[in-house]
Amino acid sequence: MQLITTELPDFEAKIKWNLPFYQRDKQYVSIAAYKAHVSLSISADLDDATLAAAKAAGYPTGQKRLNLPLTQPVPTALVQQVLQLIA
């Protein structure tokens, strides 16, 4: 969460749908924890460069999300790249 507040300092922290949620106007990022991974979801589609970087590093993605397995360290540069899509 510190990475989110550093990269998106003007986003307001909230709890929505029982999830940590950061929002500015219609842009948002949320975090959901699951048994084997954490999902970082944003309001914008991931672009081709971000999808390729995630795939190359072995991180699963969706149209608007990046899944971070709990067995791997947080890929700081990749998370920053995702967050810049809504900055």
C-alpha positions, 0 to 999 in steps of 0.5 A, spaced: 500 500 500 505 504 501 507 503 493 500 506 491 500 512 496 507 514 493 505 513 486 498 516 487 499 521 492 493 525 490 488 518 490 484 518 496 484 511 501 477 508 502 474 501 503 469 499 498 466 492 497 471 490 503 477 492 499 482 497 500 481 502 495 484 508 492 480 513 488 481 520 484 475 522 480 473 516 476 480 513 476 481 507 482 486 502 484 484 496 489 487 490 492 484 484 493 487 478 497 486 471 495 489 464 498 495 464 493 495 471 490 494 478 491 490 482 485 491 489 484 486 492 479 485 498 476 480 502 472 484 502 466 485 497 461 493 494 462 496 497 455 500 492 451 507 494 454 505 492 461 501 486 459 508 484 455 512 485 461 508 482 466 507 476 462 515 476 461 516 476 468 511 470 469 505 474 473 498 473 471 494 478 468 487 480 466 484 486 462 485 491 468 488 487 473 495 484 475 495 478 480 501 477 484 503 470 487 504 470 495 510 466 493 514 471 489 517 478 491 513 484 489 515 486 482 516 494 484 517 496 477 512 492 474 507 495 479 509 502 478 508 501 471 501 499 472 499 504 477 502 509 472 496 507 467 492 511 472 496 517 474 
